[in-house]
Structures are given as C-alpha cells and as structure tokens.
Amino acid sequence: MNTTIVELFRQVEISIAADRGSLALFALLLRPEAAGVASTSATAPYITERWDVLVSASWLEEGSKESIDYIVKKIRKKVNAEQLREISRVAVVSHTSDMVMAFNRAVDIEHGAMQFTGSTLFGFYVEQAYVITSKNATRLPTSQSLGTGNTGAKV
C-alpha cells in the first residue's frame, strides 16, 4: 500500500472521528492470502494487495450492517474506484473485545500511521498493517450509538 492510500485512510479516520466521535481502533491489515492478488478482469488485469479495514468504537455495533455501511460510505467519499479495489473487507469489532482492549493497552496512537510488518496482530499473522488509531476505550469520550440520529461528540 502506498503512502498516498495510507494518508487517504488517515483522512477517512479523522472524518469519521469528527462526525461520530473517537474510535478505539482504525487499522488496515494485509493478510498473507491477500498479498499480491491477481484480478480476474480480462480487460484490465493487474496484481494488487487486498487490505482489510478493521474499525472499533463505542458507538459502532459489531457485525451491524448499518455500522459497516457507514464506514464504507466514508471510505467511498475519499478514495477512487481503483483505490477501492485494494480493500478486501471492512470489519467492525466491539471496543470491549479482549483483542481490541489488549491492543489499545500496547499501542497508543491517534490519527497517525504506525506500520507493522510480519506480525501477529489480533490473533492472526499479517504481512503488513497500518494502525491509524488505537486508543484505550476508557480514555475515549462517550458518543451516541449509530442510528440514533445524533452525530456524537466532535473531535
């Protein structure tokens, strides 16, 4: 993933935090099976990496279609179609999950881009990762749940 894409996702994270409230985690993860994926398009063949976007916040509901749709909508506002093809999936994880809380204790960053390579993160091996935000949930301001119509705290 080039630095331009990482910066775009940093901007996505900042926009989400400003809109809804602070995030406990916002990370881009490259799993080994998603590194160097060939396209199936006969008209535009290419090799790309397919990244997972992992997001966690007190106001997001794990596994909720509404939560995922909100994140995807924010991503689509910042990245073009070619860049969007580099995303494999968006996953929302509870801010109270053991893996998120343990990671938050180990890594403290907000609106940055901390890079990890060849690491085990969140219980599985990743080729590469960019952690844009990892904040301990006990330090986060309280925000309203998605779907209430309230935009939550401004950051």
C-alpha positions in Angstrom: 0.0 0.0 0.0 1.5 3.3 -1.0 1.7 6.3 1.3 -1.0 8.1 -0.6 -3.5 5.4 0.2 -2.5 5.3 3.8 -2.9 9.1 4.0 -6.4 8.9 2.4 -7.4 6.3 5.1 -5.9 8.5 7.8 -8.2 11.3 6.4 -11.2 8.8 6.4 -10.5 8.0 10.1 -10.2 11.7 11.0 -13.5 12.4 9.2 -15.3 9.5 11.0 -14.0 10.7 14.4 -15.1 14.3 13.7 -18.5 13.1 12.5 -19.4 10.5 15.1 -16.8 10.5 17.9 -13.5 9.0 18.8 -12.5 5.5 17.6 -10.9 2.8 19.7 -9.2 1.3 16.7 -8.8 2.0 13.0 -6.3 -0.2 11.1 -5.5 -1.5 7.7 -4.4 -5.2 7.7 -2.8 -7.2 4.9 -3.3 -10.9 5.4 -0.8 -13.3 3.7 -3.6 -14.8 1.4 -4.5 -11.2 0.3 -1.0 -10.1 -0.7 -0.4 -10.0 -4.5 -4.0 -11.0 -5.6 -4.5 -11.1 -9.3 -7.6 -9.5 -10.8 -9.9 -11.7 -12.8 -10.7 -8.9 -15.3 -9.8 -9.8 -18.9 -9.9 -6.1 -19.9 -7.8 -4.7 -17.1 -5.6 -7.4 -15.5 -3.5 -6.3 -12.5 -1.8 -7.5 -9.4 -2.9 -5.8 -6.2 -2.9 -6.2 -2.5 -6.3 -6.6 -0.8 -6.5 -4.9 2.6 -8.9 -5.4 5.5 -10.2 -2.3 7.3 -10.7 -3.0 11.0 -12.7 -0.4 12.9 -13.8 -0.3 16.6 -15.7 2.4 18.5 -18.1 2.6 21.4 -20.8 3.9 19.0 -20.3 1.1 16.4 -22.1 -2.2 16.7 -20.1 -5.2 15.9 -21.4 -7.1 12.8 -24.1 -4.4 12.2 -24.8 -3.8 8.5 -25.6 -0.1 9.4 -22.2 0.3 11.1 -20.3 -1.3 8.1 -22.4 0.7 5.6 -21.5 3.9 7.4 -17.7 3.1 7.3 -17.9 2.1 3.6 -19.7 5.3 2.8 -17.0 7.4 4.4 -14.3 5.4 2.5 -16.0 5.9 -0.8 -16.0 9.7 -0.3 -12.2 9.7 -0.1 -10.9 7.0 -2.4 -11.3 6.4 -6.1 -12.6 3.2 -7.8 -9.0 1.9 -8.4 -8.0 2.5 -4.8 -11.3 0.9 -3.6 -10.3 -2.3 -5.3 -7.4 -2.6 -2.8 -9.9 -3.1 0.0 -11.0 -6.7 0.7 -13.4 -6.1 3.5 -14.5 -3.8 6.3 -14.9 -5.3 9.8 -16.4 -3.7 12.8 -15.2 -5.1 16.1 -16.5 -4.3 19.6 -14.5 -1.8 21.5 -14.8 -4.1 24.6 -13.4 -7.2 22.8 -10.3 -8.6 24.5 -8.2 -8.2 21.4 -9.1 -4.6 20.9 -8.5 -3.7 24.6 -5.2 -5.6 24.7 -4.0 -3.8 21.5 -5.1 -0.4 22.9 -3.0 -1.1 26.0 0.0 -1.9 23.9 -0.3 0.8 21.2 -1.4 4.4 21.7 -1.8 6.4 18.5 -4.4 8.7 17.2 -4.7 10.0 13.6 -1.3 8.6 12.7 0.1 5.7 10.7 2.1 3.2 12.7 3.4 0.4 10.4 3.8 -3.2 11.4 5.3 -5.9 9.1 5.4 -9.7 9.6 3.5 -9.5 12.8 0.8 -11.4 14.7 -2.0 -8.9 15.4 -5.4 -9.6 16.7 -4.7 -13.3 16.9 -3.6 -13.8 13.3 -0.5 -13.3 11.2 -0.4 -10.2 8.9 2.1 -9.4 6.2 1.7 -5.7 6.9 -0.5 -3.4 8.9 -1.0 0.3 9.3 -2.6 1.3 12.6 -4.1 4.8 12.3 -5.8 5.0 15.7 -5.6 2.8 18.8 -6.9 4.5 21.9 -7.9 2.9 25.2 -11.7 2.9 25.4 -11.6 4.3 29.0 -9.9 7.4 27.6 -12.5 8.0 24.8 -15.4 10.5 25.1 -18.8 8.9 25.3 -20.7 9.0 22.0 -24.2 8.1 21.0 -24.9 4.9 19.2 -25.1 4.8 15.4 -28.7 5.0 14.2 -29.9 7.5 16.9 -29.6 10.4 14.5 -27.1 12.1 16.9 -23.7 12.8 15.4 -21.9 12.3 18.8 -19.1 14.3 20.1 -17.0 16.5 17.8 -13.2 15.9 18.0 
